[in-house]
Amino acid sequence: MTIERIMRILAGSMILLSLALAHFTSQIDLSSLSWLWFTAFIGFNLLQSGFTGFCPPEFLLKRMGFQSGGNACSK
């Protein structure tokens, strides 16, 4: 598994987790944005990563020994 795939899986999981936490703590009505700010933070980091190519967790994954490779959609 490549770093690119791991990053997409990690980002998707964190977004789903934050939305589930917002739902189960009854904060999804937008009156309290505590967990939704977490979602916004992840979304912002994904956006800036797409434009700048800078992704901080990538350095950690490389140090852990994961390989950087081709397109995440390729087989």
C-alpha positions as CSV (number, residue, x, y, z in Angstrom):
1,M,0.0,0.0,0.0
2,T,1.4,3.4,-1.0
3,I,1.5,6.6,1.0
4,E,-1.0,8.2,-1.3
5,R,-3.6,5.5,-0.6
6,I,-3.0,5.6,3.1
7,M,-3.4,9.4,3.2
8,R,-6.8,9.2,1.3
9,I,-8.0,6.4,3.6
10,L,-6.9,8.3,6.7
11,A,-8.5,11.5,5.6
12,G,-11.8,9.8,4.7
13,S,-11.8,8.0,8.0
14,M,-11.2,11.1,10.1
15,I,-14.0,13.0,8.3
16,L,-16.4,10.2,8.8
17,L,-15.3,9.9,12.5
18,S,-15.8,13.6,13.2
19,L,-19.3,13.6,11.5
20,A,-20.3,10.5,13.5
21,L,-19.1,12.1,16.7
22,A,-21.1,15.2,15.9
23,H,-24.2,13.1,15.2
24,F,-24.0,11.0,18.3
25,T,-23.3,14.0,20.6
26,S,-26.3,15.8,19.1
27,Q,-24.1,18.6,17.7
28,I,-25.1,18.2,14.1
29,D,-27.8,20.9,14.4
30,L,-25.0,23.6,13.9
31,S,-25.8,25.2,17.3
32,S,-22.4,23.9,18.5
33,L,-19.7,23.5,16.0
34,S,-17.1,21.7,18.1
35,W,-16.7,18.4,16.1
36,L,-17.6,20.1,12.9
37,W,-14.5,22.4,13.3
38,F,-12.5,19.2,13.2
39,T,-14.1,18.3,9.9
40,A,-13.4,21.8,8.6
41,F,-9.7,21.5,9.7
42,I,-9.3,18.2,7.8
43,G,-11.0,19.6,4.7
44,F,-8.8,22.7,4.8
45,N,-5.6,20.5,5.0
46,L,-6.8,18.4,2.1
47,L,-7.4,21.5,0.1
48,Q,-4.0,23.1,0.8
49,S,-2.3,19.8,0.2
50,G,-3.9,19.6,-3.2
51,F,-2.6,23.0,-4.2
52,T,0.8,23.0,-2.5
53,G,1.8,19.3,-2.4
54,F,2.8,19.7,1.2
55,C,1.4,17.0,3.5
56,P,2.9,16.7,7.0
57,P,1.8,13.1,7.7
58,E,3.6,12.0,4.5
59,F,7.0,12.5,6.2
60,L,5.9,10.3,9.2
61,L,4.7,7.5,6.9
62,K,7.9,7.6,5.0
63,R,9.9,7.2,8.2
64,M,7.7,4.3,9.2
65,G,8.8,2.5,6.0
66,F,5.8,2.8,3.7
67,Q,6.6,3.2,0.0
68,S,5.7,6.2,-2.1
69,G,4.3,5.1,-5.4
70,G,2.0,5.7,-8.3
71,N,-1.5,6.9,-8.6
72,A,-3.9,5.7,-5.9
73,C,-6.4,4.7,-8.6
74,S,-4.1,2.4,-10.5
75,K,-4.0,-1.3,-9.8
